Amino acid sequence: MGELERFKKEINLVEYVSNQDYTAIDKNQSSRTCLILRRQSDNGKIAVTRSNEGHFLYYDFRCGRGGSIIDFVMHHTGSTLGKARKNLRQALGGNINSFSHTARLRNCRSPGKNRKKIGREYAETNPLQSSSAYLESRGIGVECVLDDRFAGSVREDRYGNVCFPYFDFHAIVGIEKRNRNFKHYSKGGRKGLWKSNLKKGDSQAVICESPIDALSYANLHCHETQQTRYLALGGQISRFQWELIDGVIKKYRLKSIRVVLAFDNDAAGKRYVQQFQERYSGSSFNLRLPPREGLDWNDVLQEQSSRKMSR
């Protein structure tokens, strides 16, 4: 089976789109063979089903477009086929094949139950205290991860997965788990903000798309880390996340903390920059995108590491 065919069959599209904030199941319109999912941020609506050939398929009612998971990634991120393949390779290891074309709807958990479940999941992780094979494979040095700046914000579960907790104003709301060929976000969780520790005297905050990007940026700009807090969004920004960011920007504006937008140098990253500039028109942001089109900060870090090794 070719790679594209594996993407279409083996990555559960229902699980995948939940990371894009399509988390609310419309029971009135769904059937046992087709789930109708809504997005909280803009009330977007998509249908997800599975063909007799085993392909996960979607249809976006708002724009009238649909197709496979590959089409979904390219359409929603503005990425090329190559970038979409890179994205989906990470998800392939964490696939769940339980949703067949005759699958019935799953029971939905209440927000309270979800929060308790995620709290228990968080309690089963521990702060990373030694080197991580996965982070090292991404060029991220243990010195950075073990710095007080990131203490507790980079964790590990019993399977050796690197865990990044996301928080709202009050408590943990989800955990992103990463490893080689594996990416997973807490079932029933919602995207909050991943953040490093805040320190007295911080003069700068760097906002990235993912925790991996934030750690990569910190490795590349280690001379700034002592005065810099790092935050990550975990992908497309939901309405709930915008509310959290509103609080962050207001707080940093009052404390005269400089905010750096360090997104990917691609269509999605530039769209995030535009959204921040439009939403916070009274604020001034420093922009730091990777030096070349199509790169994220981990790409830059790995390129630098490769050059050092080749000398």
C-alpha positions as CSV (number, residue, x, y, z in Angstrom):
1,M,0.0,0.0,0.0
2,G,1.4,3.4,-1.0
3,E,1.9,6.3,1.5
4,L,-1.1,8.3,0.1
5,E,-3.4,5.3,0.4
6,R,-2.3,4.7,4.0
7,F,-3.1,8.4,4.8
8,K,-6.6,8.0,3.4
9,K,-7.3,4.7,5.2
10,E,-5.3,4.6,8.4
11,I,-5.6,8.1,9.8
12,N,-8.9,8.6,11.5
13,L,-10.3,11.8,10.0
14,V,-12.7,12.3,13.0
15,E,-9.7,12.3,15.4
16,Y,-7.6,14.4,13.1
17,V,-10.2,17.2,12.5
18,S,-10.8,17.5,16.3
19,N,-7.3,19.1,16.4
20,Q,-8.7,21.8,14.1
21,D,-11.5,22.5,16.7
22,Y,-14.2,20.4,14.9
23,T,-15.2,18.8,18.3
24,A,-18.9,19.3,18.6
25,I,-21.0,16.4,17.1
26,D,-24.4,17.5,15.7
27,K,-26.5,14.5,16.8
28,N,-29.6,15.8,15.0
29,Q,-28.0,15.7,11.6
30,S,-25.5,12.8,12.0
31,S,-26.4,9.2,11.2
32,R,-24.6,6.0,12.0
33,T,-22.6,6.2,8.8
34,C,-21.9,9.9,8.7
35,L,-20.8,12.3,11.5
36,I,-21.6,16.0,11.2
37,L,-19.0,18.0,13.2
38,R,-19.1,21.7,14.0
39,R,-16.2,24.1,14.9
40,Q,-16.6,26.4,17.9
41,S,-14.5,29.3,16.5
42,D,-16.7,30.1,13.5
43,N,-19.5,27.5,13.5
44,G,-18.0,25.8,10.5
45,K,-19.6,22.5,9.6
46,I,-18.2,19.4,8.0
47,A,-19.4,15.8,7.3
48,V,-17.1,12.8,7.8
49,T,-17.8,9.4,6.5
50,R,-15.9,6.3,5.2
51,S,-16.2,4.8,1.8
52,N,-16.6,1.1,1.0
53,E,-13.0,1.2,0.0
54,G,-12.1,2.3,3.5
55,H,-11.1,5.9,2.7
56,F,-12.1,8.6,5.2
57,L,-13.9,11.4,3.4
58,Y,-15.1,14.8,4.4
59,Y,-17.3,17.6,3.0
60,D,-17.1,21.2,4.1
61,F,-20.6,22.8,3.9
62,R,-19.3,26.3,4.1
63,C,-17.1,26.3,1.0
64,G,-18.7,23.4,-0.8
65,R,-15.4,21.4,-1.0
66,G,-14.4,18.0,0.2
67,G,-12.3,14.9,-0.4
68,S,-9.8,12.9,1.5
69,I,-7.7,13.8,4.6
70,I,-5.0,15.0,2.2
71,D,-7.4,17.5,0.6
72,F,-8.5,18.6,4.1
73,V,-4.9,19.4,5.2
74,M,-4.1,21.2,2.0
75,H,-7.3,23.2,2.0
76,H,-7.3,24.1,5.7
77,T,-3.6,25.0,6.0
78,G,-2.9,26.3,2.5
79,S,0.0,23.9,2.2
80,T,1.4,22.0,-0.7
81,L,1.1,18.3,-1.2
82,G,4.7,17.9,0.1
83,K,4.0,19.8,3.3
84,A,0.7,17.9,3.7
85,R,2.5,14.6,3.5
86,K,5.1,15.7,6.1
87,N,2.2,16.7,8.4
88,L,0.4,13.4,7.9
89,R,3.4,11.3,8.4
90,Q,3.5,12.5,12.0
91,A,-0.2,11.6,12.5
92,L,0.1,8.1,10.9
93,G,1.7,6.6,14.0
94,G,-1.2,7.7,16.2
95,N,-4.1,6.5,14.0
96,I,-7.3,5.0,15.3
97,N,-9.2,2.8,12.9
98,S,-12.4,2.3,14.9
99,F,-14.6,4.5,12.7
100,S,-15.8,2.3,9.8
101,H,-18.4,3.2,7.2
102,T,-21.0,1.4,9.3
103,A,-19.9,2.9,12.6
104,R,-22.4,4.2,15.2
105,L,-21.9,7.5,17.0
106,R,-19.7,7.5,20.0
107,N,-21.1,8.6,23.4
108,C,-20.0,12.2,24.1
109,R,-18.5,13.0,27.4
110,S,-19.6,16.1,29.3
111,P,-17.0,18.9,29.7
112,G,-16.7,18.1,33.4
113,K,-15.9,14.5,32.8
114,N,-13.5,15.4,30.1
115,R,-11.6,17.8,32.4
116,K,-11.3,15.1,35.1
117,K,-10.1,12.6,32.6
118,I,-7.5,15.0,31.2
119,G,-6.5,15.8,34.8
120,R,-5.8,12.1,35.5
121,E,-3.9,11.8,32.2
122,Y,-1.8,14.8,33.2
123,A,-1.1,13.2,36.7
124,E,0.3,10.2,34.9
125,T,3.0,12.2,33.3
126,N,6.2,13.5,34.8
127,P,8.5,16.5,34.1
128,L,11.2,15.5,31.6
129,Q,14.4,15.1,33.6
130,S,16.8,13.6,31.2
131,S,17.5,13.5,27.4
132,S,14.7,12.5,25.0
133,A,15.5,10.5,21.9
134,Y,12.6,12.1,20.1
135,L,13.6,15.7,21.0
136,E,17.2,14.9,20.1
137,S,16.0,13.6,16.7
138,R,14.4,17.0,16.2
139,G,17.7,18.7,17.0
140,I,16.4,20.0,20.4
141,G,19.2,19.8,23.0
142,V,18.6,18.6,26.5
143,E,20.2,21.7,28.0
144,C,17.3,23.8,26.7
145,V,14.6,21.4,27.8
146,L,16.0,21.1,31.3
147,D,16.4,24.8,31.8
148,D,14.2,26.3,34.6
149,R,12.3,28.2,31.9
150,F,10.7,24.9,30.6
151,A,10.5,23.0,33.9
152,G,7.2,21.1,34.0
153,S,6.0,22.3,30.6
154,V,7.8,19.5,28.8
155,R,6.8,16.1,30.3
156,E,7.0,12.4,29.5
157,D,4.5,9.5,29.9
158,R,5.3,5.9,30.8
159,Y,5.6,5.1,27.1
160,G,8.4,7.6,26.5
161,N,6.2,10.0,24.6
162,V,7.0,13.7,25.0
163,C,4.0,15.5,26.5
164,F,3.1,19.2,26.2
165,P,0.2,20.3,28.5
166,Y,-2.2,23.1,27.3
167,F,-4.0,25.3,29.8
168,D,-6.9,27.8,29.9
169,F,-7.2,30.5,32.6
170,H,-7.7,28.0,35.4
171,A,-6.4,24.5,34.7
172,I,-5.2,22.0,32.1
173,V,-7.5,21.4,29.1
174,G,-5.4,19.0,27.0
175,I,-2.1,17.2,26.4
176,E,-0.3,17.0,23.1
177,K,1.9,13.8,22.9
178,R,4.7,13.5,20.4
179,N,7.1,10.8,19.4
180,R,8.6,9.3,16.2
181,N,5.7,8.9,13.7
182,F,3.2,9.6,16.5
183,K,1.1,12.7,17.3
184,H,-1.9,12.6,19.6
185,Y,-4.1,15.2,21.5
186,S,-6.2,14.3,24.5
187,K,-9.6,12.9,23.5
188,G,-12.3,15.2,24.6
189,G,-9.8,18.0,25.3
190,R,-9.8,21.4,23.9
191,K,-6.9,23.5,22.7
192,G,-5.7,26.1,25.2
193,L,-2.2,27.5,25.3
194,W,1.1,25.7,25.9
195,K,3.4,28.0,27.8
196,S,6.8,28.0,29.5
197,N,7.3,29.4,33.0
198,L,7.0,33.1,33.6
199,K,9.9,34.7,35.4
200,K,10.4,37.9,37.2
201,G,12.1,40.4,34.9
202,D,10.8,38.9,31.7
203,S,10.8,41.5,28.9
204,Q,9.7,39.4,25.9
205,A,7.2,36.8,25.0
206,V,7.5,34.6,21.9
207,I,4.4,33.0,20.4
208,C,4.9,30.0,18.1
209,E,2.6,27.6,16.3
210,S,3.7,24.5,18.2
211,P,5.7,23.6,21.3
212,I,8.3,22.0,19.1
213,D,8.7,25.3,17.2
214,A,9.0,27.2,20.5
215,L,11.7,24.9,21.8
216,S,13.5,25.1,18.5
217,Y,13.3,28.9,18.6
218,A,14.7,28.8,22.1
219,N,17.6,26.7,21.0
220,L,18.4,29.1,18.2
221,H,18.1,32.2,20.4
222,C,19.4,30.8,23.7
223,H,20.9,34.2,24.6
224,E,17.4,35.5,24.9
225,T,15.9,32.7,27.0
226,Q,16.6,34.2,30.4
227,Q,14.3,37.2,29.6
228,T,11.8,35.4,27.3
229,R,8.6,33.4,27.9
230,Y,7.4,31.1,25.2
231,L,3.8,30.2,24.2
232,A,2.4,27.9,21.5
233,L,-1.0,27.6,19.9
234,G,-1.0,24.0,18.7
235,G,-2.3,24.9,15.2
236,Q,-5.4,26.7,14.0
237,I,-6.6,29.2,16.5
238,S,-10.1,28.6,18.0
239,R,-12.4,31.2,19.4
240,F,-11.7,29.9,22.9
241,Q,-7.9,30.3,22.3
242,W,-8.4,33.9,21.0
243,E,-10.1,34.7,24.4
244,L,-7.0,33.3,26.2
245,I,-4.7,35.3,23.9
246,D,-6.7,38.5,24.5
247,G,-5.8,38.1,28.2
248,V,-2.2,37.5,27.4
249,I,-1.8,40.5,25.1
250,K,-3.6,42.8,27.6
251,K,-1.4,41.7,30.4
252,Y,1.8,42.1,28.5
253,R,0.8,45.4,27.1
254,L,0.3,46.7,30.7
255,K,3.7,45.2,31.7
256,S,5.5,46.6,28.6
257,I,6.5,43.1,27.6
258,R,7.5,42.9,23.9
259,V,5.6,40.2,21.9
260,V,7.3,38.4,19.1
261,L,5.3,36.4,16.5
262,A,7.5,33.5,15.4
263,F,5.2,31.5,13.1
264,D,6.1,29.3,10.2
265,N,7.2,31.0,6.9
266,D,4.2,29.7,4.9
267,A,0.7,30.7,4.0
268,A,-0.8,29.6,7.3
269,G,1.9,31.4,9.4
270,K,1.5,34.6,7.5
271,R,-2.3,34.4,8.0
272,Y,-1.7,34.1,11.7
273,V,0.4,37.3,11.6
274,Q,-2.3,39.1,9.8
275,Q,-5.0,37.9,12.3
276,F,-2.9,39.2,15.2
277,Q,-2.3,42.5,13.5
278,E,-5.9,43.0,12.7
279,R,-7.2,41.9,16.1
280,Y,-4.7,43.9,18.1
281,S,-4.4,46.9,15.9
282,G,-3.3,49.0,18.8
283,S,-0.3,46.7,19.6
284,S,3.1,46.5,18.0
285,F,4.5,43.1,17.3
286,N,8.0,42.0,16.4
287,L,7.9,39.5,13.5
288,R,10.4,36.8,13.2
289,L,9.7,34.2,10.5
290,P,12.2,31.5,9.4
291,P,14.5,32.8,6.7
292,R,13.1,30.9,3.8
293,E,9.6,30.2,2.4
294,G,8.1,26.9,3.6
295,L,10.3,26.5,6.7
296,D,9.3,26.3,10.4
297,W,11.6,26.9,13.3
298,N,12.4,23.3,13.7
299,D,13.4,23.0,10.1
300,V,15.9,25.9,10.7
301,L,17.3,24.2,13.8
302,Q,17.8,20.9,12.1
303,E,19.5,22.6,9.1
304,Q,21.9,24.4,11.5
305,S,22.6,21.1,13.4
306,S,23.3,19.4,10.1
307,R,25.8,22.1,9.1
308,K,27.6,21.8,12.4
309,M,27.9,18.0,12.0
310,S,29.3,18.3,8.5
311,R,32.1,20.6,9.5
